[in-house]
């Protein structure tokens, strides 16, 4: 499976090196958030990688809700704790919870379909910044801190009408931003399509902290730095 080079599985214990997580963020998701850089002191594993690894291990169900409860680093050793057929968690060896999952409906373990769903979703998710986030922030006259940009997953949901699919694509259907003081919440709604037919829907909610008044010059600089980091990485790893 395409994920094999981005994590390690030692008898059910899942772990990620900085290089694995960073390369997944950049190569698969197109996510150049500095927090996923190998040398960043605040380094954390992308939520999209944890989501993808979980699906690869437990399958894709028609209805799934994921709640993210903690940031994972290279020292985290994770286990999938299946409590009931409909409830499971990702925990570390000390029992700390990093993700809770509720699922229902049919479940498939078709590796080809799961790879297609995760790849297409993650590539869609990686386009959050700047294409979706910047217009949303501008609409509310706020922005993330350019010096320490931090946007983290809070929760996401998937809802498929059926699972006899081949290669569903992902399209944005709506985007919403809510501001509460120094915090902001962004909800993205999307759909899965196959051969022009909507076969599923989904949403994800993200938290932005340390918000500041919107400044176009600062945003332009942040976007420029983002694109420079992307071009540099691609030039070295092409």
Secondary structure, DSSP 4 states (H G I P E B T S, - for coil): -GGGGG-EEETTEEE--HHHHHHIIIIIS----GGGSTT-TT----HHHHHHHHHHHH-EEEEEEEEE-----TT--EEEEEEETTEEEEEETT--EEEEEEEEEEEE--HHHHHHHHHHHHHHHTTIIIIIHHHHHHHTTEE--GGG--EEEEEEEEEES----S--EEEEEEEEEEEETTEEEEEEEEEEEETTEEEEEEEEEEEE-S-EE--HHHHHHHHHHHHHHHHHHHHHH-
